[in-house]
Amino acid sequence: MRQAIETPGLTAAPASAPHPALARVIDFFETLSPASTARLAAIYTDDAYFKDPFNEVRGIDRITAIFAHMFVQVEAPRFVVTSSVAQDDAAFLTWDFLFRMKHFSGAEQCIRGATHLRFDASGRVSFHRDYWDAAEELYEKLPLLGSLMRGLKRAARS
């Protein structure tokens, strides 16, 4: 269920009627499919900047390649946006990324993260920065690496 969040100094966009550009982005990501990656140019500017824990690129072709690669790496990936806030040309949203590992157990996995977006004058994304903890959210879910990461975490707490 999507909720609006309140942050001092920012006006929360109601879940039913968010900022028009943000609403388009949310709809795009919540319905993302291998075929829809071809429509990224309608969502992002040609020279958009994208950064997440594994990638830092500029340009629509490179951003499209990242999303296309996601469908090669995991099964049934989908985003569920859980909250959003927008002001002027900026937006922030939180999300759950749900997927199944292709080469490991069939259990659905969930990565929780957040995205900072900036829009150009036409409402397309010019800046996209994802924040999520790769060690906690992904590495710990892998069979061999996961047990090593959990062991390191326990050792650090001791």
Short mmCIF file of the C-alpha atoms (twelve columns), coordinates in Angstrom:
data_MODEL
# 
_entry.id   MODEL 
# 
loop_
_atom_site.group_PDB 
_atom_site.id 
_atom_site.type_symbol 
_atom_site.label_atom_id 
_atom_site.label_alt_id 
_atom_site.label_comp_id 
_atom_site.label_asym_id 
_atom_site.label_seq_id 
_atom_site.Cartn_x 
_atom_site.Cartn_y 
_atom_site.Cartn_z 
_atom_site.pdbx_PDB_model_num 
ATOM 1   C CA . MET A 1   0.000  0.000   0.000   1 
ATOM 2   C CA . ARG A 2   1.469  3.339   -1.026  1 
ATOM 3   C CA . GLN A 3   1.526  6.117   1.554   1 
ATOM 4   C CA . ALA A 4   2.545  9.752   1.464   1 
ATOM 5   C CA . ILE A 5   5.204  10.746  3.979   1 
ATOM 6   C CA . GLU A 6   5.666  14.047  5.730   1 
ATOM 7   C CA . THR A 7   9.079  15.664  5.988   1 
ATOM 8   C CA . PRO A 8   9.653  19.137  7.482   1 
ATOM 9   C CA . GLY A 9   10.032 21.675  4.670   1 
ATOM 10  C CA . LEU A 10  8.587  19.358  2.007   1 
ATOM 11  C CA . THR A 11  5.017  18.889  0.884   1 
ATOM 12  C CA . ALA A 12  4.044  15.238  0.745   1 
ATOM 13  C CA . ALA A 13  2.390  14.150  -2.473  1 
ATOM 14  C CA . PRO A 14  -0.821 12.258  -1.681  1 
ATOM 15  C CA . ALA A 15  -0.589 8.649   -2.809  1 
ATOM 16  C CA . SER A 16  -3.645 9.035   -5.040  1 
ATOM 17  C CA . ALA A 17  -2.454 12.205  -6.823  1 
ATOM 18  C CA . PRO A 18  1.340  12.601  -6.710  1 
ATOM 19  C CA . HIS A 19  3.417  15.110  -8.656  1 
ATOM 20  C CA . PRO A 20  2.589  14.431  -12.363 1 
ATOM 21  C CA . ALA A 21  6.166  13.492  -13.357 1 
ATOM 22  C CA . LEU A 22  6.559  11.369  -10.240 1 
ATOM 23  C CA . ALA A 23  3.244  9.606   -10.903 1 
ATOM 24  C CA . ARG A 24  4.513  8.663   -14.376 1 
ATOM 25  C CA . VAL A 25  7.792  7.311   -12.923 1 
ATOM 26  C CA . ILE A 26  5.997  5.315   -10.216 1 
ATOM 27  C CA . ASP A 27  3.629  3.788   -12.771 1 
ATOM 28  C CA . PHE A 28  6.557  2.950   -15.056 1 
ATOM 29  C CA . PHE A 29  8.537  1.187   -12.323 1 
ATOM 30  C CA . GLU A 30  5.581  -0.665  -10.869 1 
ATOM 31  C CA . THR A 31  4.787  -2.070  -14.340 1 
ATOM 32  C CA . LEU A 32  8.381  -2.517  -15.543 1 
ATOM 33  C CA . SER A 33  8.901  -5.416  -17.946 1 
ATOM 34  C CA . PRO A 34  11.589 -6.434  -20.456 1 
ATOM 35  C CA . ALA A 35  9.524  -4.829  -23.231 1 
ATOM 36  C CA . SER A 36  8.949  -1.569  -21.353 1 
ATOM 37  C CA . THR A 37  12.683 -0.886  -20.949 1 
ATOM 38  C CA . ALA A 38  12.512 0.368   -24.542 1 
ATOM 39  C CA . ARG A 39  10.313 3.227   -23.229 1 
ATOM 40  C CA . LEU A 40  12.936 4.528   -20.779 1 
ATOM 41  C CA . ALA A 41  13.703 7.397   -23.177 1 
ATOM 42  C CA . ALA A 42  10.218 8.763   -22.463 1 
ATOM 43  C CA . ILE A 43  10.968 8.714   -18.717 1 
ATOM 44  C CA . TYR A 44  14.666 9.775   -18.649 1 
ATOM 45  C CA . THR A 45  16.572 12.554  -20.403 1 
ATOM 46  C CA . ASP A 46  19.167 11.528  -22.997 1 
ATOM 47  C CA . ASP A 47  22.033 12.462  -20.660 1 
ATOM 48  C CA . ALA A 48  20.434 11.354  -17.365 1 
ATOM 49  C CA . TYR A 49  22.692 10.371  -14.469 1 
ATOM 50  C CA . PHE A 50  22.035 7.056   -12.664 1 
ATOM 51  C CA . LYS A 51  23.773 5.663   -9.585  1 
ATOM 52  C CA . ASP A 52  23.100 2.642   -7.390  1 
ATOM 53  C CA . PRO A 53  25.418 0.468   -5.258  1 
ATOM 54  C CA . PHE A 54  26.713 -1.339  -8.386  1 
ATOM 55  C CA . ASN A 55  26.506 1.208   -11.206 1 
ATOM 56  C CA . GLU A 56  27.272 4.832   -11.951 1 
ATOM 57  C CA . VAL A 57  26.437 5.834   -15.506 1 
ATOM 58  C CA . ARG A 58  25.290 8.725   -17.621 1 
ATOM 59  C CA . GLY A 59  23.091 8.396   -20.693 1 
ATOM 60  C CA . ILE A 60  19.841 6.709   -21.587 1 
ATOM 61  C CA . ASP A 61  21.502 3.820   -23.448 1 
ATOM 62  C CA . ARG A 62  23.560 2.856   -20.394 1 
ATOM 63  C CA . ILE A 63  20.583 3.207   -18.046 1 
ATOM 64  C CA . THR A 64  18.471 1.058   -20.371 1 
ATOM 65  C CA . ALA A 65  21.223 -1.602  -20.369 1 
ATOM 66  C CA . ILE A 66  21.152 -1.727  -16.543 1 
ATOM 67  C CA . PHE A 67  17.411 -2.342  -16.432 1 
ATOM 68  C CA . ALA A 68  17.532 -4.862  -19.290 1 
ATOM 69  C CA . HIS A 69  20.325 -6.730  -17.459 1 
ATOM 70  C CA . MET A 70  18.142 -6.938  -14.341 1 
ATOM 71  C CA . PHE A 71  15.721 -9.186  -16.246 1 
ATOM 72  C CA . VAL A 72  18.626 -11.474 -17.247 1 
ATOM 73  C CA . GLN A 73  19.939 -11.768 -13.680 1 
ATOM 74  C CA . VAL A 74  16.746 -12.412 -11.704 1 
ATOM 75  C CA . GLU A 75  13.302 -13.930 -12.205 1 
ATOM 76  C CA . ALA A 76  10.057 -12.002 -11.861 1 
ATOM 77  C CA . PRO A 77  11.566 -8.677  -10.731 1 
ATOM 78  C CA . ARG A 78  9.086  -6.019  -9.679  1 
ATOM 79  C CA . PHE A 79  9.075  -2.785  -7.750  1 
ATOM 80  C CA . VAL A 80  6.421  -1.763  -5.238  1 
ATOM 81  C CA . VAL A 81  6.629  1.909   -4.317  1 
ATOM 82  C CA . THR A 82  5.719  2.257   -0.645  1 
ATOM 83  C CA . SER A 83  5.904  6.050   -0.227  1 
ATOM 84  C CA . SER A 84  6.760  9.175   -2.161  1 
ATOM 85  C CA . VAL A 85  7.259  12.889  -1.671  1 
ATOM 86  C CA . ALA A 86  7.843  15.601  -4.276  1 
ATOM 87  C CA . GLN A 87  8.696  19.276  -4.289  1 
ATOM 88  C CA . ASP A 88  9.408  21.387  -7.356  1 
ATOM 89  C CA . ASP A 89  11.820 19.408  -9.555  1 
ATOM 90  C CA . ALA A 90  12.815 16.832  -6.908  1 
ATOM 91  C CA . ALA A 91  11.253 13.670  -5.542  1 
ATOM 92  C CA . PHE A 92  12.087 10.925  -3.113  1 
ATOM 93  C CA . LEU A 93  10.459 7.529   -2.982  1 
ATOM 94  C CA . THR A 94  10.859 4.328   -1.021  1 
ATOM 95  C CA . TRP A 95  10.297 0.928   -2.555  1 
ATOM 96  C CA . ASP A 96  10.470 -2.824  -2.214  1 
ATOM 97  C CA . PHE A 97  12.205 -4.694  -5.021  1 
ATOM 98  C CA . LEU A 98  10.831 -8.237  -5.175  1 
ATOM 99  C CA . PHE A 99  12.488 -10.997 -7.210  1 
ATOM 100 C CA . ARG A 100 13.593 -14.621 -7.296  1 
ATOM 101 C CA . MET A 101 17.206 -15.703 -7.704  1 
ATOM 102 C CA . LYS A 102 17.596 -17.693 -10.929 1 
ATOM 103 C CA . HIS A 103 20.347 -20.000 -9.716  1 
ATOM 104 C CA . PHE A 104 19.416 -20.393 -6.045  1 
ATOM 105 C CA . SER A 105 16.266 -21.099 -4.019  1 
ATOM 106 C CA . GLY A 106 12.942 -20.188 -5.551  1 
ATOM 107 C CA . ALA A 107 11.847 -18.110 -2.550  1 
ATOM 108 C CA . GLU A 108 10.898 -14.538 -3.330  1 
ATOM 109 C CA . GLN A 109 13.492 -12.053 -2.074  1 
ATOM 110 C CA . CYS A 110 12.932 -8.429  -1.086  1 
ATOM 111 C CA . ILE A 111 15.352 -5.522  -1.176  1 
ATOM 112 C CA . ARG A 112 14.114 -2.323  0.460   1 
ATOM 113 C CA . GLY A 113 15.510 0.931   -0.828  1 
ATOM 114 C CA . ALA A 114 14.954 4.564   -1.668  1 
ATOM 115 C CA . THR A 115 15.424 6.731   -4.731  1 
ATOM 116 C CA . HIS A 116 16.182 10.428  -5.111  1 
ATOM 117 C CA . LEU A 117 14.995 11.839  -8.455  1 
ATOM 118 C CA . ARG A 118 15.369 15.202  -10.166 1 
ATOM 119 C CA . PHE A 119 13.257 16.195  -13.145 1 
ATOM 120 C CA . ASP A 120 14.035 18.505  -16.053 1 
ATOM 121 C CA . ALA A 121 11.590 21.176  -17.274 1 
ATOM 122 C CA . SER A 122 9.749  18.596  -19.430 1 
ATOM 123 C CA . GLY A 123 9.199  16.267  -16.449 1 
ATOM 124 C CA . ARG A 124 11.736 13.641  -17.465 1 
ATOM 125 C CA . VAL A 125 14.241 12.224  -14.963 1 
ATOM 126 C CA . SER A 126 17.678 13.856  -15.237 1 
ATOM 127 C CA . PHE A 127 19.082 12.447  -11.972 1 
ATOM 128 C CA . HIS A 128 18.358 9.052   -10.373 1 
ATOM 129 C CA . ARG A 129 20.184 7.928   -7.235  1 
ATOM 130 C CA . ASP A 130 19.249 4.668   -5.516  1 
ATOM 131 C CA . TYR A 131 20.097 4.003   -1.886  1 
ATOM 132 C CA . TRP A 132 20.069 0.478   -0.496  1 
ATOM 133 C CA . ASP A 133 22.469 -1.661  1.498   1 
ATOM 134 C CA . ALA A 134 23.948 -4.234  -0.914  1 
ATOM 135 C CA . ALA A 135 25.629 -6.170  1.908   1 
ATOM 136 C CA . GLU A 136 22.505 -6.537  4.032   1 
ATOM 137 C CA . GLU A 137 19.889 -6.669  1.313   1 
ATOM 138 C CA . LEU A 138 21.610 -8.796  -1.334  1 
ATOM 139 C CA . TYR A 139 24.872 -10.439 -0.321  1 
ATOM 140 C CA . GLU A 140 23.360 -12.008 2.814   1 
ATOM 141 C CA . LYS A 141 20.769 -13.739 0.615   1 
ATOM 142 C CA . LEU A 142 23.408 -15.655 -1.389  1 
ATOM 143 C CA . PRO A 143 24.172 -19.161 -0.059  1 
ATOM 144 C CA . LEU A 144 27.970 -19.094 0.414   1 
ATOM 145 C CA . LEU A 145 28.580 -15.368 0.509   1 
ATOM 146 C CA . GLY A 146 25.564 -14.899 2.783   1 
ATOM 147 C CA . SER A 147 26.966 -17.117 5.531   1 
ATOM 148 C CA . LEU A 148 30.316 -15.296 5.300   1 
ATOM 149 C CA . MET A 149 28.597 -11.880 5.496   1 
ATOM 150 C CA . ARG A 150 26.457 -12.935 8.462   1 
ATOM 151 C CA . GLY A 151 29.585 -14.280 10.212  1 
ATOM 152 C CA . LEU A 152 31.424 -11.002 9.609   1 
ATOM 153 C CA . LYS A 153 28.456 -9.066  10.956  1 
ATOM 154 C CA . ARG A 154 28.371 -11.208 14.128  1 
ATOM 155 C CA . ALA A 155 32.136 -10.772 14.593  1 
ATOM 156 C CA . ALA A 156 31.831 -6.995  14.236  1 
ATOM 157 C CA . ARG A 157 29.172 -6.898  16.981  1 
ATOM 158 C CA . SER A 158 31.320 -8.930  19.414  1 
# 
